[in-house]
């Protein structure tokens, strides 16, 4: 426990000294403050209420996005950079397990993100207390403006004075000073109303917002665990893209995996793996808390497994692949995985059809036993695709082998990918720009879908540029 605490404390101190940490917090402050004049445009009959509701929703998602960005940059700098620079060897070479190392890093990142989230939440509550001013007759809330700005200015002055007289870090001392000054300011604002009158504490703040803030923090905890797990193998770009993709999919979870995918087996499986962000609703806080703990623990277990299989010691026999080429390799692997998922849909659907028919047979002969064991009989399952899609496993395996060999630095894979990129670019350019398009080349209606061809051409051109970069060519020329 002492080792875990030491790793967490060091990680927290490193994160709070980085300039990007302060930049993200100040950017979130700016977005929250600017939301007050920018949300006063709803078209409802009671526009004061609708504008205020829009301010609250926008502020909550600003908190989540700011925390997500802090989590990605903090996890990447605290884990991936140390693993790449081999500085993690100084810790792992001692009697410290990799699980303790990862959990300590997670705890440090979690506390750093929680501090940033707390500061942003204080500013958010101040903006909610100030309220939107959709009409010129709405008065300013001067206690919020004066006390909030004074707290921020005092924190900056304390940080500057501490750095000048005591050599404190400007970023970390400013963060600690802001926690004190903004907390005091929010405490005063809670019972000082407009016109500097004493009011009941928290009169103009909806108590449900506090529940919403707590749920957003739980949701952020899942993304912190996800960022930590991904950072054990990938850098900032892949970590950020992965977290954004999971956030986008989790936000429309009900549409993807409940409403529109009732007859797709793969969608049900993916829906079990992906986080359901719709559970973080103020009406179901207990379920959200349990879900957050279980899902975070599962992600950390995956992160420990990924870190356990990573070679940290330096390898002198091979160089590091350039970041752009490595990203290209993982995009190819992702395409292979997507094709494999589509290929598995057919056989799994066939199994589900046989399963439903078997339940129907049992229900006809042993209805009581079937209902007791399997529950009431569901409607017959109708697959969305046929079993023939299982044949797509062959090209998926070939594509995975190609990009895996490319990632290992195989020259044949490089030349094959380069040749395919050249052919795709040439074909796309011919289809997009040539006035002569014989029917033999138009195996799809490209003449009526120029935008699709332009996107294909752009992606192939980007891949071709990555392949012909000097760093990429030197890498494949030196790696055996």
C-alpha positions in Angstrom: 0.0 0.0 0.0 2.9 2.4 0.8 4.4 1.7 -2.7 1.1 2.4 -4.4 0.7 5.6 -2.4 4.2 6.8 -3.4 3.6 6.1 -7.1 0.2 7.9 -6.9 1.7 10.9 -5.1 4.5 11.2 -7.6 2.2 10.9 -10.5 -0.1 13.5 -9.1 2.7 15.9 -8.5 4.1 15.4 -12.1 0.7 16.0 -13.7 -0.1 19.2 -11.7 3.2 20.7 -12.7 2.5 20.4 -16.5 1.5 23.6 -18.3 -1.1 21.7 -20.4 -2.9 20.9 -17.1 -3.4 24.6 -16.4 -4.2 25.3 -20.0 -7.1 22.8 -20.0 -8.5 24.1 -16.8 -8.4 27.7 -17.9 -9.9 26.7 -21.2 -12.8 25.0 -19.4 -13.2 28.1 -17.2 -13.5 30.2 -20.3 -16.0 27.9 -22.0 -18.2 27.8 -18.8 -18.2 31.6 -18.5 -18.9 32.2 -22.2 -21.8 29.7 -22.0 -23.8 32.3 -20.0 -24.2 34.8 -22.9 -24.2 32.1 -25.6 -27.1 30.0 -24.3 -29.7 32.7 -24.3 -31.3 31.9 -27.6 -33.8 29.1 -27.0 -37.3 29.6 -28.6 -39.5 28.3 -25.8 -42.4 30.3 -24.4 -40.7 30.5 -20.9 -37.3 31.3 -22.4 -35.8 32.0 -19.0 -36.4 28.4 -17.9 -35.3 26.8 -21.2 -32.2 29.0 -21.5 -31.2 28.1 -17.9 -31.8 24.4 -18.6 -29.6 24.6 -21.7 -26.9 26.3 -19.7 -26.9 23.5 -17.1 -26.7 20.8 -19.7 -24.0 22.5 -21.7 -22.0 23.1 -18.5 -22.2 19.4 -17.4 -20.9 18.2 -20.7 -18.2 20.8 -20.6 -17.1 19.3 -17.3 -17.0 15.9 -18.7 -15.1 16.9 -21.9 -12.5 18.9 -19.9 -12.0 15.9 -17.6 -11.7 13.6 -20.5 -9.0 15.7 -22.1 -7.1 16.0 -18.8 -7.4 12.2 -18.4 -6.0 11.5 -21.9 -3.0 13.8 -21.6 -2.3 12.9 -18.0 -2.4 9.1 -18.6 -0.3 9.4 -21.8 2.4 11.5 -20.1 2.3 9.4 -16.9 2.4 6.0 -18.4 3.1 5.8 -22.1 5.9 8.4 -22.1 7.6 6.7 -19.1 7.4 3.3 -20.8 8.7 4.7 -24.1 11.6 6.5 -22.4 12.4 3.5 -20.2 12.1 5.6 -17.0 9.5 3.1 -15.7 12.3 0.6 -15.4 13.6 2.5 -12.3 10.3 1.6 -10.6 9.4 -1.8 -12.0 13.0 -3.1 -11.6 12.5 -2.6 -7.8 10.2 -5.0 -5.8 7.1 -3.3 -7.3 4.7 -5.4 -9.4 3.3 -4.1 -12.6 -0.2 -4.2 -11.2 0.9 -1.9 -8.3 2.6 0.4 -10.8 -0.5 0.7 -13.0 -2.9 1.1 -10.1 -0.6 3.8 -8.6 -0.6 5.6 -11.9 -4.4 5.3 -12.1 -4.8 6.7 -8.6 -2.5 9.6 -9.4 -4.3 10.4 -12.6 -7.7 10.0 -10.9 -6.9 12.5 -8.2 -5.4 15.0 -10.7 -8.5 14.8 -12.8 -10.8 15.0 -9.8 -9.0 18.2 -8.7 -9.5 19.7 -12.2 -13.1 18.5 -12.2 -13.7 20.1 -8.8 -12.3 23.5 -9.9 -14.4 23.5 -13.1 -17.5 22.4 -11.1 -17.1 25.4 -8.8 -17.0 27.7 -11.8 -20.0 25.9 -13.3 -22.0 26.4 -10.1 -21.2 30.1 -10.2 -22.4 30.4 -13.7 -25.6 28.5 -12.8 -26.1 30.9 -9.9 -25.6 33.9 -12.2 -28.2 32.6 -14.7 -28.6 33.4 -18.3 -29.7 36.9 -19.2 -31.8 36.6 -22.4 -33.2 40.1 -22.1 -31.5 43.4 -21.4 -33.7 43.9 -18.3 -32.1 40.9 -16.5 -29.6 42.2 -13.8 -26.0 41.1 -13.4 -25.2 39.0 -10.4 -22.4 41.1 -9.0 -21.6 38.9 -6.0 -20.8 36.0 -8.4 -18.7 38.3 -10.7 -16.7 40.1 -8.0 -16.1 37.1 -5.7 -15.3 34.7 -8.6 -12.9 37.0 -10.3 -11.3 38.0 -7.1 -10.7 34.4 -6.1 -9.1 33.6 -9.4 -6.9 36.7 -9.3 -5.8 36.0 -5.7 -4.9 32.4 -6.7 -2.7 33.7 -9.6 -1.0 36.3 -7.3 -0.3 33.6 -4.7 1.2 31.3 -7.4 3.4 34.1 -8.7 4.5 35.1 -5.2 5.3 31.5 -4.2 7.3 31.0 -7.3 9.3 34.2 -6.8 10.0 33.9 -3.0 9.9 30.1 -2.5 10.6 28.6 -6.0 7.2 26.8 -5.9 5.9 25.5 -9.2 3.5 28.1 -10.7 1.1 25.5 -12.0 0.8 23.3 -8.9 0.7 26.2 -6.4 -1.9 28.0 -8.5 -4.0 24.8 -8.5 -3.8 24.5 -4.7 -4.5 28.2 -4.2 -7.5 28.1 -6.6 -9.0 25.2 -4.7 -8.9 27.3 -1.5 -10.0 30.7 -3.0 -12.7 29.4 -5.3 -14.1 27.2 -2.5 -14.3 30.2 -0.2 -15.8 32.3 -2.9 -18.4 29.6 -3.7 -19.2 29.3 0.1 -19.9 33.0 0.2 -21.9 33.1 -3.0 -24.1 30.3 -1.6 -25.8 32.6 0.9 -25.2 36.0 -0.6 -27.9 36.8 -3.2 -28.1 39.5 -5.9 -27.9 42.9 -4.3 -25.6 41.6 -1.6 -28.6 40.3 0.5 -28.4 37.3 2.7 -30.5 34.4 1.3 -31.0 30.8 2.3 -28.0 28.7 1.4 -28.1 27.4 -2.2 -31.3 29.2 -3.0 -30.6 29.7 -6.7 -28.9 26.3 -7.3 -30.9 23.2 -8.2 -29.8 20.4 -5.8 -30.2 17.9 -8.7 -27.2 19.6 -10.3 -25.0 18.3 -7.5 -26.2 14.7 -8.3 -25.5 15.4 -12.0 -22.0 16.6 -11.2 -21.4 13.4 -9.1 -22.6 11.2 -12.0 -20.4 13.1 -14.4 -17.5 12.3 -12.1 -18.4 8.6 -12.1 -18.6 8.7 -15.9 -15.2 10.4 -16.1 -13.8 7.7 -13.8 -14.5 5.1 -16.5 -12.7 7.2 -19.2 -9.7 7.6 -16.8 -9.5 3.8 -16.5 -9.9 3.5 -20.3 -7.2 6.1 -20.9 -4.8 4.4 -18.5 -5.4 1.0 -20.0 -4.8 2.2 -23.6 -1.8 4.2 -22.6 0.0 1.0 -21.6 0.4 0.3 -25.4 -0.4 3.5 -27.3 0.4 7.2 -27.4 -1.7 10.3 -27.0 -3.3 10.3 -30.4 -4.6 6.8 -30.3 -5.7 7.2 -26.6 -7.6 10.4 -27.4 -9.3 8.9 -30.5 -10.2 5.7 -28.6 -11.8 7.7 -25.7 -13.7 9.9 -28.1 -15.0 6.9 -30.0 -16.1 5.2 -26.8 -17.7 8.4 -25.7 -19.6 8.8 -29.0 -20.8 5.2 -29.0 -21.7 5.2 -25.3 -23.7 8.4 -25.7 -26.0 6.7 -28.3 -25.9 3.3 -26.7 -29.6 2.8 -26.7 -29.9 3.7 -30.4 -27.1 1.4 -31.5 -27.5 -1.6 -29.2 -31.1 -1.6 -28.0 -33.4 0.1 -30.5 -31.8 -0.5 -33.9 -29.9 -3.8 -33.4 -32.4 -6.2 -32.1 -31.7 -8.8 -34.8 -27.9 -8.4 -34.9 -26.0 -10.8 -32.7 -22.7 -9.0 -32.9 -24.4 -5.8 -31.8 -25.6 -7.5 -28.7 -22.1 -8.8 -27.9 -20.5 -5.4 -28.5 -23.3 -3.7 -26.5 -22.3 -5.9 -23.5 -18.7 -4.7 -23.8 -19.2 -1.0 -24.5 -20.0 1.3 -21.7 -23.7 2.3 -21.4 -23.4 6.0 -20.6 -27.2 6.4 -20.5 -27.1 4.7 -17.1 -25.6 7.8 -15.6 -29.0 9.4 -15.0 -29.9 11.3 -11.8 -32.9 9.0 -11.4 -30.7 5.9 -11.1 -27.6 7.1 -9.2 -27.2 3.8 -7.2 -27.1 1.7 -10.3 -24.7 4.1 -12.0 -22.3 3.9 -9.0 -22.2 0.2 -9.1 -21.8 0.1 -12.8 -19.0 2.6 -12.6 -17.1 0.5 -10.0 -17.5 -2.7 -12.0 -16.6 -1.3 -15.4 -13.6 0.6 -14.0 -12.3 -2.5 -12.3 -12.7 -4.4 -15.6 -10.8 -1.8 -17.6 -8.0 -1.7 -15.0 -7.7 -5.5 -15.2 -7.4 -5.2 -19.0 -4.7 -2.6 -18.5 -2.8 -4.7 -16.1 -2.9 -7.6 -18.6 -1.7 -5.3 -21.4 1.1 -4.0 -19.3 2.2 -7.5 -18.2 2.7 -8.5 -21.8 4.7 -5.4 -22.8 8.4 -5.5 -23.3 9.9 -2.5 -21.4 13.6 -3.3 -21.6 15.4 -1.7 -24.5 15.6 -3.7 -27.7 18.8 -3.0 -29.7 17.9 -5.2 -32.6 15.1 -3.1 -34.0 14.2 0.6 -34.2 11.0 2.3 -33.3 8.4 2.6 -36.1 7.5 6.3 -36.8 4.3 7.3 -35.2 2.4 8.0 -38.4 3.3 4.5 -39.8 2.4 2.9 -36.5 -1.0 4.6 -36.6 -1.5 3.5 -40.2 -0.7 -0.1 -39.1 -3.3 0.0 -36.3 -5.9 1.5 -38.7 -5.3 -1.5 -40.9 -5.7 -3.9 -38.0 -8.9 -2.2 -37.0 -10.3 -2.7 -40.5 -9.4 -6.4 -40.3 -11.2 -6.6 -36.9 -14.3 -4.9 -38.4 -14.4 -7.3 -41.3 -14.0 -10.3 -38.9 -16.8 -9.0 -36.7 -19.0 -8.7 -39.8 -18.0 -12.2 -40.8 -18.9 -13.7 -37.4 -22.4 -12.2 -37.6 -23.6 -14.9 -40.0 -22.5 -18.0 -38.1 -23.6 -16.6 -34.8 -27.0 -15.7 -36.2 -27.3 -19.3 -37.5 -26.6 -20.6 -34.0 -29.2 -18.2 -32.5 -31.8 -19.4 -35.0 -31.2 -23.0 -34.0 -31.2 -22.0 -30.4 -34.6 -20.3 -30.7 -36.0 -23.3 -32.7 -34.8 -25.6 -30.0 -36.5 -23.5 -27.3 -39.6 -23.5 -29.3 -39.5 -27.3 -29.5 -39.0 -27.7 -25.8 -41.7 -25.1 -25.1 -44.2 -27.2 -27.1 -43.4 -30.4 -25.2 -42.3 -29.2 -21.8 -43.7 -25.7 -21.4 -43.4 -25.6 -17.6 -39.8 -26.7 -17.4 -38.8 -24.4 -20.3 -40.4 -21.3 -18.7 -38.7 -22.2 -15.3 -35.2 -22.6 -16.8 -35.1 -20.2 -19.7 -38.0 -17.8 -18.9 -40.9 -17.0 -21.1 -40.3 -17.8 -24.7 -39.1 -14.8 -26.8 -40.3 -14.2 -30.4 -38.4 -16.2 -33.0 -35.0 -14.7 -33.8 -34.7 -13.5 -37.4 -31.1 -12.9 -38.5 -30.2 -9.8 -40.4 -27.6 -11.5 -42.6 -27.0 -15.0 -43.9 -24.5 -17.6 -42.7 -22.4 -17.0 -45.9 -20.8 -14.0 -44.3 -18.5 -16.4 -42.4 -16.4 -16.6 -45.6 -15.3 -13.0 -44.9 -13.0 -14.5 -42.2 -10.5 -15.4 -44.9 -9.9 -11.8 -46.1 -10.0 -10.6 -42.5 -7.3 -13.0 -41.5 -5.2 -12.1 -44.6 -5.6 -8.4 -43.8 -4.6 -8.9 -40.2 -1.5 -10.9 -41.3 -0.5 -8.1 -43.7 -0.8 -5.3 -41.2 0.8 -7.3 -38.4 3.8 -8.0 -40.7 3.8 -4.3 -41.6 3.9 -3.3 -37.9 6.9 -5.7 -37.4 8.8 -4.0 -40.2 8.5 -6.6 -42.9 9.7 -5.1 -46.2 7.3 -7.3 -48.3 4.4 -5.9 -46.4 5.6 -2.4 -46.9 5.9 -2.8 -50.7 2.6 -4.5 -50.9 0.8 -1.8 -49.0 2.6 0.9 -51.0 1.6 -0.8 -54.3 -2.1 -1.0 -53.1 -2.0 2.7 -52.1 -0.6 3.7 -55.5 -3.3 1.7 -57.3 -6.1 3.1 -55.2 -4.9 6.7 -55.6 -4.5 6.2 -59.4 -7.9 4.6 -59.7 -9.6 7.3 -57.5 -7.9 10.1 -59.5 -9.0 8.5 -62.8 -12.6 8.2 -61.6 -12.8 11.6 -60.0 -11.1 13.7 -62.7 -11.2 11.8 -66.0 -14.1 12.6 -68.3 -13.9 9.1 -69.8 -15.3 6.5 -67.5 -16.0 3.2 -69.2 -18.6 0.9 -67.7 -16.1 -1.8 -67.0 -14.4 0.4 -64.4 -17.7 1.6 -62.8 -18.5 -1.3 -60.7 -20.5 1.1 -58.5 -22.4 4.3 -59.2 -19.4 6.6 -58.7 -20.7 9.2 -61.2 -23.5 10.0 -58.8 -21.4 9.8 -55.6 -18.4 12.0 -56.2 -18.1 12.8 -52.5 -17.5 9.2 -51.7 -14.8 8.9 -54.3 -13.2 12.1 -53.0 -13.0 10.7 -49.4 -11.5 7.5 -50.7 -8.9 9.4 -52.7 -8.1 11.6 -49.7 -7.6 8.7 -47.3 -5.5 6.7 -49.8 -3.4 9.8 -50.5 -2.8 10.3 -46.8 -1.6 6.7 -46.5 0.6 7.1 -49.5 2.2 10.2 -48.1 2.9 8.4 -44.8 4.5 5.5 -46.7 6.8 7.7 -48.8 8.0 9.8 -45.9 11.8 9.6 -45.4 11.5 8.4 -41.8 9.1 5.6 -42.9 11.4 4.5 -45.7 14.5 4.6 -43.5 12.7 2.4 -40.9 11.8 -0.3 -43.3 15.3 -0.1 -44.9 17.1 -0.7 -41.6 14.7 -3.1 -39.8 15.4 -6.8 -40.5 
